[in-house]
Each structure stands twice: as C-alpha cells, then as structure tokens.
C-alpha cells in the first residue's frame, strides 16, 4: 500500500498560535484540547471562541471532563453532555470523546447518548479505545454507537508500534467508520505508517518546546504535580506541519 493522493491531517492544538500555525502548514482539521500533559481535556469557552474566529479549518472539540481513566460517574457524564451542547453553540464542527465501563469494555449506551446529542456534528471516539480490554471487541462495539471515526494507536504507545493492529482494525471495520491513526506520528515516519496500515487520516501533536519569556523564575515553587513545568511552553510550528504534509503527498 502507498499513501493516496491526500491523507487527511488532524493536528491537536491547545492554543490560538498553534491553531494558526497548523492551518498555515497545511493541516486539514484541528482537534482542540487543553491540558495536553494529561492527554487532553475539554478546552475553555474562551479558547474555543478565539480559535473559531482565528482559523477556517474544521475544529473538533475534546469532550473530557478530567484526566485519568475514561469511566465516568453520573456528574461527570452530565458535564460531558453540557460541554457538547456548548461546543455546538460555539460553532464546533465535531466533538471527540470516549467512554468505558469498569471492565474495560466500551460503554455503548452512554456513547450512543452522546452521539445523539452531538448531531449534526461529526463524532470521533478517541484513544480511550486503546485502553479497552479487547481491541477487536471494542471495535465492534464502537461501530454500533453511530460514531464517524475511531482514533487509535493500535493499543500501543505509538501508532508505529501498533501498526499491525491498526492494519487489522482497518480491514475489520470494512468502511463502517473511519480509522484514524495517532500517537508518535512525525514527518519521518508518517508515510511508512500509512503504507503499513492503510489509514487515510492521521492525528498528530507535533509539539515543540518553546522558551518562556519570563526573566525571573522561582525554582522553589511548583504549581502542579509535574514539577518544573512552570517555565516550559509547547506549541505547533508551521514548518513541522508543512514537512508532514510533504511527506504524505503522493508524488507518483
């Protein structure tokens, strides 16, 4: 398999600057999150509004009320419902979520409820899928819920490590939903991943460390559980997205 004429690139962003850089670099779609150190949670209303105003790309909003696992209590589920309704009002093009039950199976009932609430927006079931007890059972469950696509690393740390599983998922899904590969995809390995799996969509972070503009720093204080991050910033660079686009362009 070789990359097709156009592989869709979804870039995960958490700032206006990253969203603008992704669009300029040739991204096709944005996933908007906050707190990427926790794998992403629901962004603020202000961030959604400002990114929606700054770019013309489709924007899919992460619906995740907290970090940690994907087994939510009734209060957390209500927060997810509210956040979906708010994302719709703010002009989101899609939403991204994943819900599991305690034994590691997909929570089909709650997922269906969220899908119905989300329409007419596009819906992605995210990498909660990779935390499921059985990927191939989870695939069948996800397909019954009405989502449009599945984001997965094939149950491994990176999509390249999980490429064999992703290829099997693509075969088994039989075009019922789209399978989008994500995690650890870079310009130097993206074409290899697409060839190995047959996916037509990839999800990337492409985050690069940026220096803090702070001249003064206090190394004695940490504001979060991840020490030393007060003076670290990360963002997406236009040139990295452009390099990825070039790597995935079929030149045949």
SULCOR-V453935 format. One record per helix or strand of 2 or more residues. SS is the DSSP state (~ for helix, > for strand). FROM is the first residue (numbers start at 1). LEN is the number of residues. Records with the same first field share a line. If there is no record, write none. Layout:
BEGIN
SS = FROM-LEN, FROM-LEN
END
This chain:
BEGIN
> = 8-6, 29-4, 58-5, 94-4, 122-4, 149-4, 178-5, 201-4, 207-5, 232-5
~ = 16-10, 36-3, 45-10, 74-16, 108-11, 127-5, 135-10, 163-11, 190-8, 238-10
END
